[in-house]
């Protein structure tokens, strides 16, 4: 089965959980996603027409768990996740919702519109990560006993996913390593806040199922890294259980350690030897281009977004202007530097050919 550019990314994403997944597994999840979206549209159409039965399971769930009235409520972008604030508003409790700037722009209008359509007068306080004074605002809310709702898979702070990839806590999934923010865990430990892991998903009959996983009581003596890993264990377990209902698959790509700044600009040639290597390469271009060949050592592709992917070693770099079509000659044979110069020009050979060698994806070879 041939995959278009977008599905290449999707398949790579699901392989974080299932390393042996193939195109048929991707199609199964995509089909399930469409079914879930259709079910969601139908259910919300009924809600807007006056049928409030969709909300009943959440209200019953909240009534059974009074502990949810305070502390940090950790959730994720699963199922109709935007209904989480509604169970608080229905009970007359004003929650604090912590999101990043991008999510604030996207999620706030929809949730506020839902609040108004349902005739709920209780307000929501929105706090954006990275905004001036946001930590103090959170601390005040926590100390006043207000619940703080957090979508843990947002996983980006004021510096976005760039900061997550470069500074986040390494977390090993079956197929690759991702990075997880630890700021929430540090706040939890500092304030000794109770934490409740809550999710909601669609069942086959179109009804909603709410679930709660309680956590230990964490405090200043606890390790924020360990707390972060435990929360991530819960989050990824939920995603694996309901992959077609998770709305934020891009988080896996954006949080991957292999996309960190050090990886994207790295080289397999030690810094002290790069100058010698470049001089030797330039000498081959000047004196032996008709006989010296450029030989691929890895299976490589250029993916959408100008990402140079080394599929052999699961490494990723900025493509720096290289196109996937440029690699066809290398995949089909071992062209000489002179032949590549005829195809792409001298600048291409001296930059991209050298860079592929420095990255360990290609080498220079003698006459065949």
C-alpha beads as a LAMMPS data file, in Angstrom:
LAMMPS data file: protein, C-alpha beads

368 atoms
367 bonds

1 atom types
1 bond types

-500.0 500.0 xlo xhi
-500.0 500.0 ylo yhi
-500.0 500.0 zlo zhi

Masses

1 110.0

Atoms # bond

1 1 1 0.000 0.000 0.000
2 1 1 1.476 3.335 -1.066
3 1 1 1.373 6.156 1.456
4 1 1 1.199 9.862 0.729
5 1 1 3.431 12.335 2.553
6 1 1 0.995 12.955 5.413
7 1 1 0.446 9.254 6.047
8 1 1 4.185 8.658 6.200
9 1 1 4.224 10.844 9.290
10 1 1 1.123 9.167 10.716
11 1 1 2.596 5.690 10.307
12 1 1 5.848 6.818 11.893
13 1 1 3.828 8.225 14.783
14 1 1 1.857 5.069 15.555
15 1 1 5.104 3.088 15.455
16 1 1 6.070 4.906 18.641
17 1 1 3.570 2.594 20.360
18 1 1 3.621 -0.357 17.956
19 1 1 7.062 -0.550 16.260
20 1 1 5.942 -3.265 13.839
21 1 1 2.781 -1.445 12.706
22 1 1 2.141 -1.368 8.972
23 1 1 -0.073 0.648 6.629
24 1 1 -3.045 -1.598 7.381
25 1 1 -2.781 -0.749 11.089
26 1 1 -2.688 2.930 10.241
27 1 1 -5.798 2.574 8.079
28 1 1 -7.598 0.770 10.893
29 1 1 -6.926 3.681 13.256
30 1 1 -7.867 6.234 10.591
31 1 1 -11.157 4.429 9.946
32 1 1 -11.860 4.282 13.668
33 1 1 -11.141 7.994 13.933
34 1 1 -13.700 8.796 11.255
35 1 1 -16.289 6.643 13.013
36 1 1 -15.620 8.426 16.301
37 1 1 -15.938 11.849 14.695
38 1 1 -19.236 10.867 13.082
39 1 1 -20.529 9.584 16.423
40 1 1 -19.417 12.804 18.104
41 1 1 -21.166 15.027 15.542
42 1 1 -24.397 13.088 15.979
43 1 1 -24.211 13.206 19.772
44 1 1 -23.540 16.935 19.899
45 1 1 -26.312 17.631 17.415
46 1 1 -28.669 16.012 19.900
47 1 1 -27.169 18.037 22.737
48 1 1 -27.697 21.336 20.917
49 1 1 -31.274 20.373 20.123
50 1 1 -32.008 20.008 23.840
51 1 1 -31.205 16.385 24.688
52 1 1 -28.948 16.634 27.763
53 1 1 -28.583 12.881 28.176
54 1 1 -25.026 13.086 26.834
55 1 1 -23.970 15.018 29.934
56 1 1 -25.565 12.731 32.527
57 1 1 -22.664 10.249 32.868
58 1 1 -20.265 13.100 33.627
59 1 1 -22.561 14.563 36.275
60 1 1 -23.009 11.163 37.911
61 1 1 -19.254 10.571 37.803
62 1 1 -18.556 13.940 39.440
63 1 1 -21.148 13.337 42.165
64 1 1 -19.482 10.006 43.049
65 1 1 -16.046 11.614 43.387
66 1 1 -16.184 14.715 45.610
67 1 1 -12.388 14.661 45.784
68 1 1 -12.377 16.106 42.258
69 1 1 -13.556 19.457 43.622
70 1 1 -9.967 20.506 44.373
71 1 1 -6.396 19.718 43.416
72 1 1 -4.952 19.150 39.959
73 1 1 -7.148 17.271 37.504
74 1 1 -4.857 15.790 34.854
75 1 1 -6.527 14.842 31.589
76 1 1 -5.623 14.471 27.897
77 1 1 -7.012 15.199 24.434
78 1 1 -9.056 12.015 24.328
79 1 1 -12.684 11.613 23.220
80 1 1 -14.867 14.701 23.926
81 1 1 -12.178 16.112 26.219
82 1 1 -13.606 19.640 25.987
83 1 1 -16.513 18.531 28.177
84 1 1 -14.259 18.225 31.219
85 1 1 -14.878 21.826 32.409
86 1 1 -18.652 21.287 32.017
87 1 1 -18.923 18.855 34.927
88 1 1 -17.501 21.586 37.184
89 1 1 -19.661 24.367 35.779
90 1 1 -22.793 22.232 36.211
91 1 1 -21.902 21.882 39.894
92 1 1 -21.379 25.638 40.247
93 1 1 -17.602 25.308 40.658
94 1 1 -15.336 27.718 38.787
95 1 1 -12.306 25.777 37.510
96 1 1 -8.922 27.024 36.372
97 1 1 -7.848 25.642 32.988
98 1 1 -4.101 25.655 32.312
99 1 1 -3.142 25.568 28.607
100 1 1 -0.391 26.853 26.334
101 1 1 -0.883 29.930 24.155
102 1 1 -1.814 27.982 21.023
103 1 1 -4.371 25.836 22.844
104 1 1 -5.786 28.945 24.488
105 1 1 -6.574 30.416 21.069
106 1 1 -8.115 27.183 19.780
107 1 1 -9.845 25.678 22.799
108 1 1 -11.120 28.660 24.753
109 1 1 -13.655 29.917 22.150
110 1 1 -15.175 26.440 21.720
111 1 1 -15.454 25.722 25.440
112 1 1 -16.854 29.184 26.183
113 1 1 -19.379 28.816 23.361
114 1 1 -20.467 25.468 24.822
115 1 1 -20.822 27.060 28.263
116 1 1 -23.071 29.775 26.866
117 1 1 -25.196 27.392 24.782
118 1 1 -25.805 25.265 27.853
119 1 1 -26.793 28.320 29.878
120 1 1 -24.031 27.854 32.470
121 1 1 -23.216 31.094 34.287
122 1 1 -20.241 29.903 36.333
123 1 1 -17.046 31.355 34.818
124 1 1 -13.836 29.602 33.804
125 1 1 -10.415 31.091 34.553
126 1 1 -7.963 30.480 31.708
127 1 1 -4.234 30.615 32.437
128 1 1 -1.685 30.413 29.624
129 1 1 1.654 28.744 30.335
130 1 1 4.435 31.266 29.922
131 1 1 2.221 34.321 30.401
132 1 1 3.527 36.940 32.816
133 1 1 2.831 35.858 36.398
134 1 1 1.171 32.577 35.436
135 1 1 2.922 30.579 38.173
136 1 1 1.753 32.996 40.860
137 1 1 -1.779 32.842 39.447
138 1 1 -1.686 29.049 39.654
139 1 1 -0.371 29.096 43.196
140 1 1 -3.119 31.473 44.290
141 1 1 -5.764 29.293 42.669
142 1 1 -4.375 26.158 44.290
143 1 1 -4.194 27.716 47.739
144 1 1 -7.764 28.943 47.448
145 1 1 -8.896 25.364 46.823
146 1 1 -9.969 25.859 43.200
147 1 1 -9.525 22.871 40.866
148 1 1 -6.839 23.207 38.201
149 1 1 -7.551 21.335 34.964
150 1 1 -4.527 20.372 32.869
151 1 1 -4.273 18.494 29.569
152 1 1 -1.001 16.714 30.220
153 1 1 -0.343 15.759 26.598
154 1 1 -0.137 19.458 25.678
155 1 1 3.495 19.011 26.745
156 1 1 4.744 22.479 25.761
157 1 1 5.528 25.508 27.871
158 1 1 6.285 29.110 27.057
159 1 1 9.069 28.056 24.674
160 1 1 6.882 25.490 22.903
161 1 1 7.908 22.049 21.740
162 1 1 11.432 23.296 20.990
163 1 1 11.979 23.617 24.717
164 1 1 10.346 20.242 25.329
165 1 1 12.649 18.473 22.858
166 1 1 15.786 20.099 24.221
167 1 1 15.081 20.139 27.961
168 1 1 12.253 17.686 28.661
169 1 1 12.566 14.478 30.646
170 1 1 13.457 11.476 28.417
171 1 1 10.649 8.907 28.319
172 1 1 10.984 5.613 26.457
173 1 1 8.030 4.403 24.405
174 1 1 8.245 0.997 22.697
175 1 1 9.255 2.573 19.381
176 1 1 11.231 5.682 20.335
177 1 1 12.156 8.161 23.034
178 1 1 10.082 11.288 23.620
179 1 1 10.529 14.182 26.016
180 1 1 8.044 15.170 28.725
181 1 1 7.700 18.494 30.561
182 1 1 8.318 18.349 34.315
183 1 1 6.993 21.785 35.311
184 1 1 3.579 20.521 36.392
185 1 1 5.138 17.855 38.605
186 1 1 7.397 20.449 40.226
187 1 1 4.351 22.574 41.060
188 1 1 2.458 19.546 42.406
189 1 1 5.360 18.557 44.673
190 1 1 5.996 22.104 45.851
191 1 1 2.387 22.718 46.886
192 1 1 1.584 19.120 47.935
193 1 1 -1.467 19.200 45.688
194 1 1 -3.692 16.137 45.307
195 1 1 -3.710 14.827 41.747
196 1 1 -6.592 13.085 39.982
197 1 1 -6.135 11.551 36.522
198 1 1 -9.451 11.877 34.658
199 1 1 -10.389 10.878 31.124
200 1 1 -13.547 10.533 29.044
201 1 1 -14.105 8.392 25.970
202 1 1 -16.881 7.260 23.664
203 1 1 -18.333 3.802 24.043
204 1 1 -19.755 1.770 21.170
205 1 1 -23.337 2.791 21.872
206 1 1 -22.519 6.477 21.642
207 1 1 -22.542 7.065 25.398
208 1 1 -19.695 8.568 27.405
209 1 1 -17.553 6.699 29.910
210 1 1 -15.619 8.679 32.514
211 1 1 -12.691 7.199 34.413
212 1 1 -10.556 8.225 37.365
213 1 1 -7.162 7.036 38.506
214 1 1 -6.120 8.306 41.894
215 1 1 -2.448 8.931 42.591
216 1 1 -0.306 8.898 45.726
217 1 1 0.005 12.076 47.787
218 1 1 3.126 13.828 46.493
219 1 1 5.012 16.520 48.364
220 1 1 8.294 18.469 48.531
221 1 1 10.337 15.334 49.225
222 1 1 9.158 13.590 46.074
223 1 1 11.180 13.598 42.862
224 1 1 9.385 15.614 40.122
225 1 1 10.975 13.415 37.444
226 1 1 9.435 10.298 39.003
227 1 1 6.053 12.045 39.330
228 1 1 6.237 13.066 35.664
229 1 1 6.976 9.489 34.586
230 1 1 4.053 8.125 36.599
231 1 1 1.660 10.640 35.029
232 1 1 3.049 9.815 31.595
233 1 1 2.552 6.082 32.269
234 1 1 -1.149 6.723 32.834
235 1 1 -1.479 9.044 29.840
236 1 1 0.182 6.725 27.338
237 1 1 -1.747 3.719 28.670
238 1 1 -4.992 5.573 27.874
239 1 1 -3.770 6.457 24.383
240 1 1 -2.825 2.860 23.637
241 1 1 -6.256 1.745 24.812
242 1 1 -8.163 4.264 22.660
243 1 1 -5.821 5.284 19.814
244 1 1 -8.642 6.265 17.439
245 1 1 -10.026 8.697 20.022
246 1 1 -6.786 10.574 20.686
247 1 1 -6.796 13.982 18.991
248 1 1 -3.171 14.996 19.503
249 1 1 -0.976 12.508 17.656
250 1 1 1.274 15.346 16.523
251 1 1 2.559 15.541 20.099
252 1 1 4.599 12.379 19.517
253 1 1 6.370 13.869 16.527
254 1 1 6.925 17.254 18.137
255 1 1 8.234 15.765 21.405
256 1 1 10.676 13.223 19.970
257 1 1 14.207 13.359 21.328
258 1 1 15.533 12.737 17.831
259 1 1 14.264 16.170 16.770
260 1 1 16.194 17.998 19.484
261 1 1 18.539 20.783 18.431
262 1 1 21.662 18.741 19.147
263 1 1 20.399 15.862 17.008
264 1 1 19.207 18.023 14.139
265 1 1 22.589 19.708 13.773
266 1 1 24.787 16.767 14.736
267 1 1 27.607 15.011 12.911
268 1 1 29.207 11.618 13.244
269 1 1 32.609 13.101 12.448
270 1 1 34.297 14.466 15.604
271 1 1 34.599 18.247 15.672
272 1 1 38.397 18.154 15.555
273 1 1 38.400 16.056 12.378
274 1 1 35.758 17.893 10.386
275 1 1 38.216 20.337 8.847
276 1 1 40.494 17.487 7.713
277 1 1 37.496 15.589 6.330
278 1 1 36.239 18.618 4.414
279 1 1 39.679 19.252 2.906
280 1 1 39.901 15.610 1.801
281 1 1 36.402 15.809 0.313
282 1 1 37.221 19.031 -1.543
283 1 1 40.376 17.402 -2.899
284 1 1 38.318 14.532 -4.310
285 1 1 35.960 17.041 -5.945
286 1 1 38.883 18.943 -7.484
287 1 1 41.112 16.048 -8.577
288 1 1 39.194 12.764 -8.672
289 1 1 35.539 13.606 -9.287
290 1 1 35.363 11.276 -12.309
291 1 1 36.377 8.209 -10.294
292 1 1 35.339 8.824 -6.680
293 1 1 31.774 7.736 -5.944
294 1 1 29.224 8.817 -3.346
295 1 1 27.827 5.678 -1.689
296 1 1 24.755 5.631 0.563
297 1 1 25.216 3.848 3.897
298 1 1 21.701 4.342 5.280
299 1 1 18.130 4.258 4.044
300 1 1 17.323 7.953 3.921
301 1 1 14.360 10.067 2.838
302 1 1 13.355 13.713 2.911
303 1 1 9.998 14.062 4.635
304 1 1 7.478 16.910 4.569
305 1 1 8.617 19.873 6.582
306 1 1 12.201 19.605 5.244
307 1 1 13.222 16.762 7.535
308 1 1 16.085 14.511 6.494
309 1 1 15.222 11.095 7.930
310 1 1 17.835 8.385 8.502
311 1 1 15.536 5.368 8.727
312 1 1 18.390 2.964 9.418
313 1 1 19.387 4.611 12.701
314 1 1 16.126 6.513 13.435
315 1 1 17.822 9.936 13.294
316 1 1 16.385 13.174 11.934
317 1 1 17.949 16.403 10.724
318 1 1 17.094 19.602 8.926
319 1 1 17.133 18.768 5.190
320 1 1 18.808 22.127 4.463
321 1 1 17.193 22.362 1.026
322 1 1 17.760 18.740 -0.023
323 1 1 14.780 17.169 -1.807
324 1 1 13.792 13.513 -1.805
325 1 1 14.093 13.387 -5.602
326 1 1 17.752 14.455 -5.248
327 1 1 18.444 11.108 -3.593
328 1 1 17.110 8.924 -6.410
329 1 1 20.486 8.646 -8.154
330 1 1 22.126 7.523 -4.901
331 1 1 19.419 4.938 -4.260
332 1 1 19.742 3.479 -7.742
333 1 1 23.520 3.210 -7.841
334 1 1 26.823 4.700 -6.808
335 1 1 27.291 7.782 -9.000
336 1 1 30.610 9.564 -9.219
337 1 1 30.977 13.078 -7.923
338 1 1 31.248 14.269 -11.518
339 1 1 27.975 12.551 -12.445
340 1 1 26.241 14.140 -9.467
341 1 1 27.651 17.506 -10.472
342 1 1 26.082 17.096 -13.907
343 1 1 22.736 16.273 -12.314
344 1 1 22.643 18.825 -9.499
345 1 1 25.523 21.254 -9.927
346 1 1 28.835 21.778 -8.152
347 1 1 27.309 23.596 -5.151
348 1 1 24.994 20.632 -4.436
349 1 1 27.902 18.166 -4.496
350 1 1 30.144 20.278 -2.284
351 1 1 27.388 20.978 0.273
352 1 1 24.898 18.103 0.318
353 1 1 27.353 15.370 -0.622
354 1 1 29.740 16.482 2.117
355 1 1 26.918 16.864 4.642
356 1 1 25.629 13.337 3.993
357 1 1 29.140 12.040 4.660
358 1 1 29.561 14.105 7.820
359 1 1 26.213 12.792 9.096
360 1 1 27.326 9.218 8.489
361 1 1 24.640 8.573 5.862
362 1 1 27.048 8.276 2.923
363 1 1 30.746 7.720 2.240
364 1 1 33.186 8.228 -0.585
365 1 1 34.152 5.118 -2.530
366 1 1 36.657 4.229 -5.225
367 1 1 36.021 2.989 -8.766
368 1 1 33.486 0.166 -9.002

Bonds

1 1 1 2
2 1 2 3
3 1 3 4
4 1 4 5
5 1 5 6
6 1 6 7
7 1 7 8
8 1 8 9
9 1 9 10
10 1 10 11
11 1 11 12
12 1 12 13
13 1 13 14
14 1 14 15
15 1 15 16
16 1 16 17
17 1 17 18
18 1 18 19
19 1 19 20
20 1 20 21
21 1 21 22
22 1 22 23
23 1 23 24
24 1 24 25
25 1 25 26
26 1 26 27
27 1 27 28
28 1 28 29
29 1 29 30
30 1 30 31
31 1 31 32
32 1 32 33
33 1 33 34
34 1 34 35
35 1 35 36
36 1 36 37
37 1 37 38
38 1 38 39
39 1 39 40
40 1 40 41
41 1 41 42
42 1 42 43
43 1 43 44
44 1 44 45
45 1 45 46
46 1 46 47
47 1 47 48
48 1 48 49
49 1 49 50
50 1 50 51
51 1 51 52
52 1 52 53
53 1 53 54
54 1 54 55
55 1 55 56
56 1 56 57
57 1 57 58
58 1 58 59
59 1 59 60
60 1 60 61
61 1 61 62
62 1 62 63
63 1 63 64
64 1 64 65
65 1 65 66
66 1 66 67
67 1 67 68
68 1 68 69
69 1 69 70
70 1 70 71
71 1 71 72
72 1 72 73
73 1 73 74
74 1 74 75
75 1 75 76
76 1 76 77
77 1 77 78
78 1 78 79
79 1 79 80
80 1 80 81
81 1 81 82
82 1 82 83
83 1 83 84
84 1 84 85
85 1 85 86
86 1 86 87
87 1 87 88
88 1 88 89
89 1 89 90
90 1 90 91
91 1 91 92
92 1 92 93
93 1 93 94
94 1 94 95
95 1 95 96
96 1 96 97
97 1 97 98
98 1 98 99
99 1 99 100
100 1 100 101
101 1 101 102
102 1 102 103
103 1 103 104
104 1 104 105
105 1 105 106
106 1 106 107
107 1 107 108
108 1 108 109
109 1 109 110
110 1 110 111
111 1 111 112
112 1 112 113
113 1 113 114
114 1 114 115
115 1 115 116
116 1 116 117
117 1 117 118
118 1 118 119
119 1 119 120
120 1 120 121
121 1 121 122
122 1 122 123
123 1 123 124
124 1 124 125
125 1 125 126
126 1 126 127
127 1 127 128
128 1 128 129
129 1 129 130
130 1 130 131
131 1 131 132
132 1 132 133
133 1 133 134
134 1 134 135
135 1 135 136
136 1 136 137
137 1 137 138
138 1 138 139
139 1 139 140
140 1 140 141
141 1 141 142
142 1 142 143
143 1 143 144
144 1 144 145
145 1 145 146
146 1 146 147
147 1 147 148
148 1 148 149
149 1 149 150
150 1 150 151
151 1 151 152
152 1 152 153
153 1 153 154
154 1 154 155
155 1 155 156
156 1 156 157
157 1 157 158
158 1 158 159
159 1 159 160
160 1 160 161
161 1 161 162
162 1 162 163
163 1 163 164
164 1 164 165
165 1 165 166
166 1 166 167
167 1 167 168
168 1 168 169
169 1 169 170
170 1 170 171
171 1 171 172
172 1 172 173
173 1 173 174
174 1 174 175
175 1 175 176
176 1 176 177
177 1 177 178
178 1 178 179
179 1 179 180
180 1 180 181
181 1 181 182
182 1 182 183
183 1 183 184
184 1 184 185
185 1 185 186
186 1 186 187
187 1 187 188
188 1 188 189
189 1 189 190
190 1 190 191
191 1 191 192
192 1 192 193
193 1 193 194
194 1 194 195
195 1 195 196
196 1 196 197
197 1 197 198
198 1 198 199
199 1 199 200
200 1 200 201
201 1 201 202
202 1 202 203
203 1 203 204
204 1 204 205
205 1 205 206
206 1 206 207
207 1 207 208
208 1 208 209
209 1 209 210
210 1 210 211
211 1 211 212
212 1 212 213
213 1 213 214
214 1 214 215
215 1 215 216
216 1 216 217
217 1 217 218
218 1 218 219
219 1 219 220
220 1 220 221
221 1 221 222
222 1 222 223
223 1 223 224
224 1 224 225
225 1 225 226
226 1 226 227
227 1 227 228
228 1 228 229
229 1 229 230
230 1 230 231
231 1 231 232
232 1 232 233
233 1 233 234
234 1 234 235
235 1 235 236
236 1 236 237
237 1 237 238
238 1 238 239
239 1 239 240
240 1 240 241
241 1 241 242
242 1 242 243
243 1 243 244
244 1 244 245
245 1 245 246
246 1 246 247
247 1 247 248
248 1 248 249
249 1 249 250
250 1 250 251
251 1 251 252
252 1 252 253
253 1 253 254
254 1 254 255
255 1 255 256
256 1 256 257
257 1 257 258
258 1 258 259
259 1 259 260
260 1 260 261
261 1 261 262
262 1 262 263
263 1 263 264
264 1 264 265
265 1 265 266
266 1 266 267
267 1 267 268
268 1 268 269
269 1 269 270
270 1 270 271
271 1 271 272
272 1 272 273
273 1 273 274
274 1 274 275
275 1 275 276
276 1 276 277
277 1 277 278
278 1 278 279
279 1 279 280
280 1 280 281
281 1 281 282
282 1 282 283
283 1 283 284
284 1 284 285
285 1 285 286
286 1 286 287
287 1 287 288
288 1 288 289
289 1 289 290
290 1 290 291
291 1 291 292
292 1 292 293
293 1 293 294
294 1 294 295
295 1 295 296
296 1 296 297
297 1 297 298
298 1 298 299
299 1 299 300
300 1 300 301
301 1 301 302
302 1 302 303
303 1 303 304
304 1 304 305
305 1 305 306
306 1 306 307
307 1 307 308
308 1 308 309
309 1 309 310
310 1 310 311
311 1 311 312
312 1 312 313
313 1 313 314
314 1 314 315
315 1 315 316
316 1 316 317
317 1 317 318
318 1 318 319
319 1 319 320
320 1 320 321
321 1 321 322
322 1 322 323
323 1 323 324
324 1 324 325
325 1 325 326
326 1 326 327
327 1 327 328
328 1 328 329
329 1 329 330
330 1 330 331
331 1 331 332
332 1 332 333
333 1 333 334
334 1 334 335
335 1 335 336
336 1 336 337
337 1 337 338
338 1 338 339
339 1 339 340
340 1 340 341
341 1 341 342
342 1 342 343
343 1 343 344
344 1 344 345
345 1 345 346
346 1 346 347
347 1 347 348
348 1 348 349
349 1 349 350
350 1 350 351
351 1 351 352
352 1 352 353
353 1 353 354
354 1 354 355
355 1 355 356
356 1 356 357
357 1 357 358
358 1 358 359
359 1 359 360
360 1 360 361
361 1 361 362
362 1 362 363
363 1 363 364
364 1 364 365
365 1 365 366
366 1 366 367
367 1 367 368
